[in-house]
Amino acid sequence: MLAYTARRIVYVIPIVISVALVCFLLVHITPGDPLVAVLPADASQELAAQLRAAYGFDRPLPVQFGLWLMRALHGDLGNSIATGRPVLAEVMRAVGNTVTLAIAAAIIGFTMGILLGLIAGYFRETWIDKVATSFAIAGVSVPHYWLGMLLVIIFSVQLNWLPAVGAGPNGSNSWAWDWAHLQYLVLPAITTSVIPMGIVTRTVRALTGDILSQDFVEALRAKGLHERGVFRHVIKNAAPTALAVMGLQLGYMLGGSILIETVFSWPGSGFLLNSAIFQRDLPLLQGTILILALFFVVLNLLVDIAQAAIDPRIKRG
Amino acid sequence: MLIKNNKTRAALIALLALGSAAAWPRVAAAETVLRIGMTAADIPRTLGQPDQGFEGNRFTGLTMYDALTGWDLSSADKPSTVIPGLATEWKVDDADKTKWVFKLRPGVTFHDGTPFNADAVVWNVEKVLKQDAPQFDASQVGVTASRMPTLASAKKIDDMTVELTTKEPDSFLPINLTNLFMASPAKWQHFYDKAEGADAKAKSQAAWTAFAKDAAGTGPWKMASFTPRERLELVKNANYWDKARVPKVDKMVLLPMPEANARTAALLSGQVDWVEAPAPDALPELKQRGFKLYANEQPHVWPWQFSRIEGSPWNDIRVRKAANLCVDREGLKDGLLAGLMVPATGTFEPGHPWRGKPTFEIKYDKAAAQKLMQEAGFGPSKKLTVKIQTSASGSGQMQPLPMNEYLQQALAECYFDVKLDVIEWNTLFTNWRRGAKDPSANGSNATNVTYAAMDPFFALVRFLQSGMAPPVSNNWGFINEPKFDELVKKARQTFDPAARDAALAELHAASVDDAAFLYVAHDVGPRAMSPKVTGVVQPKSWFIDFSLVSMK
């Protein structure tokens, strides 16, 4: 297991460097001026040259990349052009908010998805299956930002039960797990959870149905094992694949959703990315993409290791 | 219930009286809070020189800071003009028109209690102009220096007098100075002394970062709490030097909400009291629910800026005039924009001191437009192809795509064949500086970038003066009109304010008579608020005075 883990970690290194290179190049090859946030269109040429030099944009691209990568390895992603604040602090704060949202959405989405999937798989081809599957299809089909707006109209505007936007009450400077803050999380978390809920439902349903139709299940039943025991076997056999799917979904959620976070003004990484894109804030954009990509890579690594721990065949393969 | 026992009654009365007395101060001192949903995706920079254009100045500039000169925001009816701010008077030197003397307002203190004086002015000028000054900050230069392009240096004469020097004679300086906000040097120094960094530059940057979180200006509002990307809480400065502008509300909370529907929902659900730019399709519901809507003509222009390089179809004045006469601006206003625009008949409208008396009347007259086009050699069977570079969104761009499609249809009736080249907003903005000759123009012979018109340089000079052609400034179309150059020079070198305004009016009238742009619309800065918000005056400005606002 240790050798497998070490091998997986070594494989990750070139991926991380490639990700860094791609995200650096992507933001540099897009048209437009990287200093648009601080350099008005009527600025003098001297001023433009002075600022380009101050931000290091006058250097050759390979030099810029080398310097950026060296600083990044030391935990310094530079400062945001638009705000002047350190990028790492900006990104980590936003990622913290996105993680909060992702955890809440994962709890809702995965719980609902597993439950609906097991029920639909167990009662395959019945009306119960059809109802559960309809939920799953709706989850992956409905545009989630539209659903978010709908929830806001119902629960904030009409019923006045929950706040429409934001991540905490006035006077609060950080997240806390109390109702004053949690009420801000409810609507964005439900909105974020619908896609993973749909995907997990469909995956678990297919796995459950497939495992239940296998010979060993018949054998277990023939031996007189009660249904709870049978189900334990079903879950154990379905777990690696379901875990992989949930890991991927969690990865997507940890990446933040630009649309959902913008609809709810939730100050997470999607909201930050949106702001960085519109302001062409290159250091912020590069830093955010890099951190999110690293999250995704690390999460995939953890899922691979977890799968290998659960299913020894993967390790051998 | 009748209380028969006198002792009990007396005790109850005493208890009630005590209870009332205890409760009274709390009731009297109930804090009033104004919560505002901004269109910005982040709190504009708080360190003195905001980013995010004039929305930044509106929320984190003019609230916490003052400049030497300010804007009169007290009237909704007349154009907003420059008034004394932290300077009470100013005068250009009779012998050397590049030297100005500004007398400073006595008795003003920064929020940290330190005095505002000539040293503070020099320090604030040098934070953006003197590269070897410890407080020099490159990130503040771009948003400041370009707005006062001729300011060169500042020198203390005495504690309450400062001399400013410009690179060339420039009568616009007092207007430009509304953009230079005065931050507390002492507060910054305090952070600098505490800062850690490899060198002076790193320490300076750390000091500005710390200052942004705990800022001190001289403005009517003081920073109370700042959570990046979430909220900025300001409290009233009870000791503000202008007693008439001490805020009537105790606290103001600024919340970034870039999505129009989210802002509108927040207002409708009572989460905020005021939103900038509500979703246009929600206006009827907002009105129906008793929310108040405010809008007023802003110093903003939505134009087509014509290319005047060799071979451009816009070189013929008949074509330029025809385009201006072929657009039904009232139809655009009442239809597509639900009333949220003012038809443009120039950069400035009648009543503005820089309007002048143009002889070419910009209005909707399709017959006259068709006649001009026929005179220029075009007609139903020979259309003139023009290409416009625009964006799908962008700051101040209103609704660029539908508006351009409206123009496309309107101008088709006057024998124009309009092609649209739609690109991303920041790219369009960058191309604006590169000009019509640059490959980035992609063969376009007009560009559609909106502009602010508060300052003569921004409103007229950078577009009309030949020397402002790319790469120098925003004369995208390479206009080269000796008359404009003469009038710019005259305006810049006329130092009596009334005579300067007259010269600017002459320049503006000349630009309208030349149909220098296709003038389409002025934005109106729509905002919606709860009926609890009172005392709002929406001036003809990008800015608004929050000090006047009360909460019921």
Interface residues (C-beta under 8 A of the other chain):
Chain A: P31 G32 D33 L35 V36 A37 V38 L39 P40 A41 D42 A43 S44 Q45 L47 Q50 L51 A54 Y55 N79 I81 A82 T83 G84 R85 P86 E90 R93 A94 M149 V152 I153 S156 V157 N160 P163 A164 V165 G166 A167 G168 N170 G171 S172 N173 S174 T262 V263 F264 S265 P267 F271 L272 N274 S275 F278 Q279 R280
Chain B: V33 R35 G37 A41 D42 R45 L47 D51 Q52 Q131 D137 A138 S139 V141 G142 V143 A145 S146 R147 P149 Q205 W208 T209 A212 S225 T227 P228 R229 E230 R231 E233 V253 L255 P256 M257 P258 E259 N261 A262 R263 A265 A266 L268 S269 G270 Q271 I423 E424 W425 N426 T427 F429 T430 W432 R433 S440 V449 F457 F458 R462 P471 V472 S473 N474
